[in-house]
């Protein structure tokens, strides 16, 4: 199907969409196919091979444990945090995996994290995030095997089906009333139809959902974002993984409530934005429930900027709940439309183009959403998205210890502020500007291709090698 807003904003678990959500999703697909094909009962052994970035930083990103959960049949959008903890504890204690057992009777196999085979220096042709599954019977005969690629944002592609998937995508676009692939095409639609960017996206979403479903779905996405923040603000201590990174958001909240007692002093807007971004990404780093937006590593930017829109945009002090719901829907639709452009023309995978594809894309999407709800014209909204990405070009992905903590957590707060500034700058203009969003997206894609692999989520360069972990 054509990429839509609910593909770019999906509920999952941390810490990474490409290294946690994608592998879990691929493993769950494979497990489901074993059951559907009627071969599950004959399975006697399992082999999992992880390649490239998945192998290089998989331990810090939760790839191995997420894969185990997927092989048991759990899906990232449905599994609850308590189920994650319970199943992983059981597997660790017993060394037994219940293959495809989440949705009914499975097959118990002796299998755990240490049984996975890692190939950190081997990159498969399609993408650096490659993974292979194979199951055999008691005689050693391979019953079924499959290779998947986790291409960013939780999206997966199966080896051998790339062309078919591409053709299906192109065919599904023909069903859209107002399809677009580039920002120029999107602006052309806005001009010819006399509509805003969020309205174009809304019309396209109606091709597969009712108006009520779209609205309810987007408000649910926002509610999960809010719940993520609330959960994070109640947690204290250090984040898992060995870096001993202290959770800061609970202390920050306590201080903010003392200084901004009514939570409406505009001079504290940036502190609140920082808090929201930090809280979301601290929860993500701990493996909690987050909204991929459009990736987990960048999950804090859009909720932080949307919080700004709901609390500090002009007129919001007098807004009703219905008004605020309208802002949420409009913001996410616009952000989603810009996300489609990045997904179509470049990449949102840190392992493919560096962090510019994750944090940069999210900052650009958030800037567009804010400009739209603040009354921007389509030209101003496109300008806001362009400004935000232009000043994230070349951003590397070099997490210390392969953990989505340093510099990832603070980076979300910085990028949220960039998005807000980009929207404000665009709204002070008339929508005309020298560099187009399409030109910046292509530049991001080409920069990613030129970037050394050690700066693309491998923990082999930058802060990952220049900062002592302990």
C-alpha positions, 0 to 999 in steps of 0.5 A: 500500500502507499505510505500513509500517516499511520505507517509513519506513526505507529505504536511500538517499543523502544529503543529503535524502530530499525533495530527493534521494531523492524526485526520484531516485525520480520520475525513475527511474519516468519513465525506466522508463515511457519504456522500458516504453511503447516510446517511448525510441528516439524521444526526441530531447530532454528537459525538466525543470522544478523548482518551489518548494523543489526549485528554491530549495534544490535545488543545496545538496540535490543535487536536480539531480544526483539527478534526473540519476541517476534519469533514467539509471534508478538507484534510491536504494535500490540505487545505490552511492556509487561509482556516484554519483560515477562517473556524475556525473563522466561526465555533468559531463565529457561533458555527455551523459545516458544516459536509462534506460541503467542497466538496459540500453541507453538513449538518449544526450542532451546534458543536464546540471544547467544545462539544468534549468529552475528556478521557485523562486517558483512553487509547484504546487497539490499540494505545494511540492516539484514537478517536471515531466518531458517528452520530445519527438521530433525533430519537437518532438512531446511523447511523454510528460510527467509531474508528480511531487511529493516529499512527504517521506521519499522518498515521491512522488505523481504529479499526477492520481493523488492520489485513486487513491493515497489510495483504494489506501491506504485499501483496503490498510489493510483488509487489515491485521489491526490497522489504525490511523490515530491514536494513540488507535486504536493504544492501543485496539488494544493494550488490546483485544489485550493487546499492545505497540505493537511487537507491533501493528506486527509483526502488521500487517507480517506481512500483506505479509512473513514473520516472518523477512523482517521480522526480517532486513529490520530488522536489515539497516536497522540494519546500514546505519545502523552502516555509515554511522557507520563510514564517516563516522568514517573521513572527515576534512576539510570537507563539500562545498558551500562552507560549509567545515563541518569534519567533527567526528566523527573527532576526537570519536571519538579523544577519546572513546576516550582518555577512555572507553577501555572504551566503557562508562562511563555518564557518557559516554553523551551524548557517544557519542549526540552522536557517532553523530548527528553522524557519520550526518548528516555522511555524509548531508551529503556525499551518502553512503549513509544510512537515511531515518529517516523523512527524511535531514535527521533520519537521525541521531536514530534510530540515535543513540537506538538506540545508547543503547538497546543500550549504556546501557539497563538490563540491556544489559551482560549481553545476548547478540547475540540479545537485542540483535537483539530490541531492534533489531527491537522499537525500529524497529517501535515507531518505525515505528508512531509514524511512521505516525501522523505520515505519516497525520495530518500530514507529515514534509516540511520543505518542507511543515511545517518541520523539526518534521516531520523532526527533530520526527517522528524525535525522537518516533519514537525516544523511543517506540522507547526507551520500548518497549525499556525496558519501557514500557507502551503509554501510557508509549510514547505519552507519550514520543512526545508529549513529544518532539514537543511540545518540537519544535513550531514548529521551522523549516527554514532551512538555510544555503546550502540545504545540509543542514549548519547547523543540521541536523547539530547539530540531530540530536544535540540531538533525540536527547538530547530523545528519550532525556529524553522516554522517561525522563520518560514511564517515570517516570510511569504513562502518564496525561498531559494532552496526547495524542500525537494533539493534538500531531500535529494541532498540528504540522500546523496550525503547519506550515500557519501557518508562513511559507514562508520557514521551510520549506526555501527558504533565504529566512529565519532562519539562511539569510539572517542568517548570512554563507555565506563 
